[in-house]
Amino acid sequence: MSNIKNKSNNIIMKLIFMRKKSHNPCETKGYQSEFIYDNPTFHQKLDLLKGPNITGFSMGELASHIAKYEEEYYRQSQKVIQTIPRVTSLNTYSFEKNKTKQTCTHYEYSLCNNHDRCIGTTLQMYKAQKFSVSY
């Protein structure tokens, strides 16, 4: 059992290393949608205070304007965990202190250990460049 935990931690450490310097917001959540990691860009975009470590907290527990969307993000994360595919969505936020609205593309993937067991999700956000909506 501890071997699985160590390998899971190894995977997470590799993700953290890869994303630490990314200019795009990234986060990793555990199986119960608790934060495991967020890069500095994610922290800044969500207008979180610089000091608090969000590890172990859920979205609804954050002092951020997006906390009100916790239920929606939880459902999306659980869909990824249960079915293992990538979930892509477009979301519009009022970012940072100036509350400028910006549409972002979210790519959320399942995070699996070496035994193909889902241990959480990882999310990457990109500013939506060109898109159109049709009905």
C-alpha positions in Angstrom: 0.0 0.0 0.0 2.8 2.5 0.8 4.4 1.6 -2.5 1.3 2.8 -4.3 1.2 6.0 -2.2 4.9 6.6 -3.0 4.4 6.1 -6.7 1.3 8.4 -6.7 3.4 11.1 -4.9 6.1 10.6 -7.5 3.6 11.3 -10.3 2.4 14.4 -8.6 5.9 15.7 -8.0 6.7 15.3 -11.7 3.5 17.3 -12.5 4.5 20.0 -10.1 7.9 20.3 -11.6 6.5 20.5 -15.1 3.9 23.2 -14.3 5.6 25.4 -11.8 6.9 27.8 -14.4 3.9 27.6 -16.7 2.3 30.9 -17.7 -1.1 29.1 -17.9 -3.1 28.4 -14.8 -2.8 24.7 -13.7 -4.0 22.8 -10.7 -4.2 19.2 -9.5 -6.9 17.9 -7.3 -7.3 14.6 -5.4 -10.1 12.0 -5.6 -12.4 14.1 -3.4 -11.7 17.3 -5.3 -9.4 18.7 -2.7 -6.5 20.7 -4.0 -3.1 19.0 -4.2 -1.3 21.7 -6.1 -1.8 25.0 -7.9 0.9 26.9 -9.8 1.6 30.6 -9.1 -0.4 31.6 -12.3 -3.5 29.8 -11.0 -3.1 31.4 -7.6 -2.8 34.9 -9.3 -5.7 34.5 -11.7 -8.1 33.5 -9.0 -7.0 36.5 -7.0 -6.1 34.3 -4.0 -4.1 35.9 -1.2 -0.4 35.2 -1.7 0.2 33.5 1.7 -2.4 30.7 2.1 -1.6 27.3 0.9 -4.7 25.8 -0.7 -3.5 22.2 -0.4 -6.3 20.1 1.2 -9.0 22.6 0.6 -12.0 22.3 -1.8 -12.9 25.1 -4.2 -15.8 26.2 -1.9 -13.4 26.8 1.0 -11.3 29.3 -0.9 -11.5 33.0 -0.4 -12.0 33.6 -4.1 -14.8 34.8 -6.4 -15.0 31.3 -8.0 -15.9 29.5 -4.8 -19.5 29.9 -5.8 -18.9 27.5 -8.7 -17.8 24.6 -6.5 -20.7 22.3 -7.3 -20.2 22.7 -11.0 -16.5 22.0 -10.8 -17.0 19.1 -8.5 -19.4 17.5 -11.0 -17.0 18.0 -13.8 -14.1 16.5 -11.8 -16.2 13.5 -10.8 -17.1 12.9 -14.4 -13.4 12.8 -15.3 -12.6 10.5 -12.4 -15.5 8.1 -13.3 -15.0 7.9 -17.0 -11.3 8.7 -17.4 -11.6 10.9 -20.5 -10.5 14.5 -20.9 -13.3 17.0 -20.3 -13.1 20.3 -22.2 -15.2 23.3 -21.3 -15.3 27.0 -21.9 -15.7 29.1 -18.8 -16.0 32.9 -18.4 -14.5 34.5 -15.3 -14.0 37.9 -13.9 -10.2 37.6 -13.3 -7.9 39.4 -10.9 -8.6 42.7 -9.1 -9.8 44.6 -12.1 -12.5 41.9 -12.7 -11.9 41.8 -16.4 -14.1 39.1 -18.0 -12.1 36.5 -19.9 -13.2 33.2 -21.5 -10.9 30.3 -20.8 -10.7 26.8 -22.2 -10.4 24.2 -19.5 -8.8 20.8 -20.2 -9.3 18.5 -17.2 -7.7 15.0 -17.3 -7.8 12.1 -15.0 -4.6 11.6 -13.0 -3.8 7.9 -12.8 -1.1 6.0 -10.8 1.1 3.3 -12.3 -1.7 0.7 -11.8 -4.1 2.8 -13.9 -6.1 3.8 -10.8 -7.5 7.3 -10.9 -6.1 9.3 -8.0 -7.5 12.7 -9.0 -7.6 15.2 -11.8 -5.4 17.8 -13.3 -6.6 20.9 -15.0 -5.0 23.3 -17.4 -6.5 26.7 -18.4 -5.8 28.6 -21.5 -7.2 31.9 -22.7 -9.7 31.2 -25.4 -8.3 32.8 -28.6 -11.0 32.5 -31.3 -14.2 30.8 -30.9 -17.8 31.1 -32.0 -21.1 30.0 -30.6 -23.8 28.6 -32.8 -27.3 27.5 -32.0 
